[in-house]
């Protein structure tokens, strides 16, 4: 797979994103978007850089090694002070053999979160994406590259096309407007596209906008076209399945990539080696033709908050573990700008006052016990939980 060679700098970008995610998952320590974007290959792992503890270094090294198909303890034998040290060790190992990747979904259960994929399948997805992004001069990315789709779109696809890939996460919309040029493609999630539209991002002629991770709305797509993006591409897939389909506009059905088939209400993947595998999509699919479909809701009840899948019932169950909460239900509200947010409906234990002090206490607990996307933004104190 010489066409899919991955540079040490690109490996370092992936490690940085994976490290931020791992620290959030395991240690509930969060970094803001711009901080993560500022990490480079030369960023120290300890003091003066990410400031990882010994336990965090071990967890992040395990995550980085497993992501590239290596034994989780592989990097323990390679002392490192910077991200570049890990990247160099991984680059050396995968230059000899790269058989699989392991990416993590948003599932809180670590045993269910890790998803291994054959390297040939990941490369196949990237080649499919390259076909619908053909003719672009540069790719600019506003997303982290450590997820399966982020890795395929922002690392492998531009490598295959032999075009430059720029990490634009650290740029303001104003800087991005000045950076983009004729023929570029910009990749972002709908949540990030909403942010860029609010900040009046403007695109030059013949630029393409690509989105994935959560459904695109017709209203947002219209704003993006007004901002100058002449071509839109929305991609459908997940950490569990890989890249499945694409479409040009929210009102249209998704169209399967060539390595997928519809077979008796199930998806079948045609692997590069000729193997056929049945796959269940994350959503219920409404088939329009044998090659196209619409989405009909998540199978697991998840909602997307900032392009991250969150299961409201799981969040409610965790909130019920709070010392002052007797019962809880989570609903999903949508702000005026189209962004989803969680609303907690809480029944307090007997004797607990439903006042601002209690709400603040619960909010502080949520910041400690829940990931950023899982935290309710509004609290309603109820006498009982209605059946929803």
Helices and strands as residue ranges (DSSP letters): G 2-4, H 8-27, H 33-38, H 54-67, G 74-77, H 83-94, E 100-104, H 110-113, E 114-118, H 119-132, E 138-141, H 148-151, I 152-156, H 157-161, E 164-167, H 173-179, E 184-188, H 190-198, E 208-211, H 218-226, E 231-238, E 242-247, E 254-256, E 260-263, E 266-270, E 276-279, E 283-289, E 292-298, E 302-305, E 308-311, H 312-319, E 325-334, E 340-348, H 356-369, G 372-374, E 378-381
